Amino acid sequence: MGEIMVSGMKIMKWRGKFPFLFLSLTYSSVAFAHGGGLDELGCHHNEKQGVYHCHGGVLAGQEFSSRDNALNTKQPSQEQLIKPLKGTARVVDGDTIWIGNTKIRLHGIDAPETRQKCYSKNKTEYSCGKASTDALRFLVGHGLIRCNGDTYDRYKRLIATCYNGSVNLNAELVRQGWALAYKRYSGDYISAEKEAQEAKRGIWAGEFLMPWEWRRK
């Protein structure tokens, strides 16, 4: 057993199997001297300084006089925390696009499949899947498309809400009658669908199978 100096302090050192055990414990106690576990906000009370200090979450690095004060602080919305994906888009079908190397499935809507056929009001068969794709291609145009999303589906597509300027592409496709509100996953576009149905726009002008029913067949 010997002695070493750390920050001007004399510390005993053991020879043999655990030479650094005492040092590890010493540094650990220094690192968490203001300690206590973190709560669900990623924060804890620093008793020595008398503040509520945050190490994680959206409040990381901030200090407050109390937990209540922290809770009353305006926090960024989930959409603000998500970094938008921006770029020119390539349209795959009525609810899918590519931006760069990212394949994107438009959130909350379901459009007729590429090979799907529907019937117009005079009972004439037409390619509603192609019409839906053309409608999205027209909305996308040549502008810079911005998409917000943070989850992926089982096909590794980013699920996102996309915009051309201020135009919400997801909502506008439903409003024009070339896509449906995908109620199984979201209720965001139910009112837009009702508007299209009442005005008999797009596929609502005639007869069609719901895309999810057509896929089952």
N, C-alpha and C positions, 0 to 999 in steps of 0.2 A: 504494500500500500504506500502511495506517495502523495505529493501535493502538486497542484497546478494553480495558476493564477488566471481568473476570468474577470474582466472588467474591474480589476483592482481587488477582487475578493479571493481569499485562499480557499480552495476546494479540495477535498480529499479524493484521491484517485485509487481505485482498486486494480491490482494486477490480476490477470487471469481471464475468466470466462466473460465477465460483464464490465469491461472497462469504461463503457460510455453510458451505462444505465443511469448513473447519478446525474450526469450532464443532461441527458434527455429529459429527465423529470424536472430539472431546474429550469430549462428553457421552456418546457410546456407550461410550468406554473407562471412564468413571466408573460407568455403569450396570452394567457387567459386570465390575467390578473383582474381585468375589469369585468369578468365573465358572467356566467349564467347562460343557459341554453337560449336559442333563438325561438321566438314564437311564430305563429302562422304568417306574420307579416315579414319575417326574416329579421326581426329586431329584438332588442332586449334592453333592460334598464342598466345603465352604467352608474352604479351606486357611488363610486368615488367622485365622479364629476356631476352627478345629479341630473343626468340627461337620459333620454330614450334614444338609443342609437341603433341604426339599421345597417346590417351587413349584406342582406340579400333582398330579392324581390325588386319591385319598381321604386322602392324608397332607399335602395342601397346607397350608402355614403352620406345619408342625411341624419341630422339630429333634431330632436323635438323636446319640448319641455315635459311632455307626457305622451302616453299612448293615445289618449283621446285626441290630442292635438294632431298626431300623425294620421289618425283615422279621418279627421276632418280636412286633411290636405287633399286638394284636387289631384287625383291620379290620372295618368293618361289612359284613354280607352284602349281596348284590345286592338282596334283597327289602327290606332296611332302607333302601337308597339310593333306592328307588323310592317316590315320594310316592303313597299310595293315593288312588284316586278313590272318593268317598263320596257317597251320595244315594239317593233312592227310585228304584226300577227299574221300567221298563216292559218286559214280556216280549214278544218278537217271535215266537220259536219255542223249541224245546227246548234250543237251545244259543246263543241270541242275546238280548241285552237292550240297552236304552238307559238310560243315566244322564245326565240333562241332555241336552247336545248330542253326547254321545259314544256311538257304537254299539260294543258289546262282544261279541266272539266268545269263548265260554268255552274256555279253553285245554285241549287234550289230550282232548277228547271230541267225539263226533259223534252227534247225535240224529236220529231219523226226520224227514224233511221234512214241512212242513205238510200237503201233499196226499197224503202216503204212506199206503198201506193195508197192514195186516198181517192175520194170521189167528190167532184165539184157539185154545186147546187143543181146542175142539170144532169147529174149521175154519170158524168164523164170521168174516167179514171185518169189520174195524173200522178206524177212523181212528187209527192209532198215532202219527201226527204230531201230531194234536190232543191225544191222551192225554199225550204227552211235554211239549207246551207247557203243559198244565194242571198237570202234575207240577212243572214249574219255577215256574209262577205260585204254586202252593201253598207251595213252599219259600221263595220271595221274600217272600210275604206283604205286609205294610205296613211292614216294618222298614227300617232304614237299611242299605243294602248297601255293602260295601267291596270294591273290586276292585284287584288288584295286577297290573300289566303294563307293559311298556316297548317292545313291538313292535306293528307294524300289518301286516295282511295286504293283499293286492292290492286288496281292496274297501274299504280305509281303515278297517277295524274294528280296535279295540284288542284284542289277544289277552291275556286276563287270567284269573286265578284269583279267583273272587268268593266272598264270605262273607256269611252272615246271622248275625251274632254269631260264634259259634265253628264254625258249620256250613259246611263247604266245599261250595258248591253243585255244583261240577263233580263232585266225588267222590260226593256223595249221589245225584245223578241216575243215575250209573253203577251205584251200589250198589242202587238201587231198580229197575234194569232198564229205565229210560226213556232211556238214552243208552249209547253204547258207548265203550270206550277207543279213541281215535284213534291207533293204534299207528304210523301213518305219520309222525306228528309228535311223539309222546311215549309213554313207557312208564309214566307216573305212575299210571294207573288200571287197570292190568291185573289186579291182585289184586281190586279192587272189582268188575270185570266177571266174574271167575271166581266170586266169591261170588254174584252175581245169577244167573248161568247155572246154577249148581248148585242154587240155591233156586227156580229157574224163576219169577223175578220179572219183572213188566213184559212186555216183548216176548219174553222168553225162555220165557214160558209157552206160546207157540205157534210159528208160523212167520213168518219175515220175511226181507226182503232187507236186507243191510247198506246203510245210507244212501248210501254212496259208489257202490254198485252200482246202487241205485235211480236216482241222479242220472245215471249213465251211460246208463240206458235211457230 
